[in-house]
């Protein structure tokens, strides 16, 4: 998995509970995907161990992980009604 320096030095330090395999799972099998206005891409996946959805943000290439965090505001059903399924 490709990552930014920010992800390695800041995100993993601030959120030591994050597992790389969760980020990989989000990229491979997201329940939802969105492109941000500046081109970065958001992916969501449900993580049973957290009991929450994890949002993973990549650079424009869709491969390089830049950020990841539990997204307590994400509601899968509302997004499924508005967007086609991804993954």
Order of alpha helices (4+ residues) and beta strands (2+ residues): alpha-beta-beta-beta-beta-alpha
